[in-house]
Amino acid sequence: MSARILVIEHEPDDPPAWFGVWLQDAGCDLHVSQPWAGDVLPSDLSGHDGLLVMGGWMSAHHDDEIAWLTPVKQLIRQAHRDGVPTLGICLGHQVAAVALGGQVHKNPLGQQVGLTEVGWLDKAAEDPLFGAVATPRLGIHWNSDIVTELPPGAVELARAPRGEVQAARFGEVMWGVQWHPEIDEPLLRRWAADDPVSPAENGLVIEDELARVAAARAELDDAWRPLASRFAEIVLRR
């Protein structure tokens, strides 16, 4: 048995990458939609058993500039209403929050960049998705915006060292994470080339941070492959 997951890719530099590989290894088929390249998003989620919304350079409020953001929010609201398992990563997490009535703004503490501890809250241990991974782990961050107010009924499940929302459950089978479980050092290097100022502003030497990410590859695989496998189980069960 396999399940079909709609993957919404907002830009070529943030594909499903390792997370997509792990989902396929766990028995899921991926339908990757690339609206940045001209793909037209499905009007609904019929024919799909799950939804994965990736990251991107844009803001969750850029509906006037990014034509597909409003349709993505409509798909998220449908998934929330119909119980379609959904995971938002970075921008996807923020878009889900806005779509469901939350707030997203620039981080007043500045950008989050590089490897950061995931600060699990007590409720994460009992969460259907995160329960199996709610132990000390590192996540790769690269974001300026954060969720500043969760939607009604949402539950915060992880908090960054400075206090920002790191993970949340938006519905019975809908989650968002602010970090990037999907990326590796080569992909992060492309992001650094496009945004060379951010690491320095955060007191990082980018080559040192890239080396740190490369050295943590096995640790990151061990940390986030189980998250993909668990999400796949939830999708397959549906």
Number of C-alpha atoms within 10 A of each C-alpha: 5 13 21 19 27 21 23 24 22 24 16 11 16 19 22 25 14 17 21 21 15 21 24 19 14 20 17 24 18 20 14 18 18 17 17 15 11 9 11 12 17 14 10 14 18 7 11 19 24 27 24 26 28 23 27 19 15 15 20 26 17 12 15 9 10 15 12 19 21 17 16 22 20 16 21 28 16 14 21 20 11 11 16 25 25 30 27 26 24 28 28 28 31 28 28 32 30 19 21 20 12 18 18 21 15 14 15 10 10 13 18 23 21 22 19 15 16 22 23 22 13 13 14 23 16 12 17 14 24 23 16 14 19 22 14 10 17 20 21 23 21 22 22 17 21 25 27 17 15 22 20 12 10 18 17 20 25 24 18 17 12 9 10 17 21 25 28 26 27 24 20 15 21 24 27 27 22 31 28 22 24 24 22 19 18 12 14 22 16 13 15 17 10 10 11 13 12 20 19 11 12 13 9 14 11 20 12 10 18 19 11 14 23 16 12 16 14 10 13 20 16 13 19 21 22 19 21 24 20 20 25 28 17 18 23 19 10 12
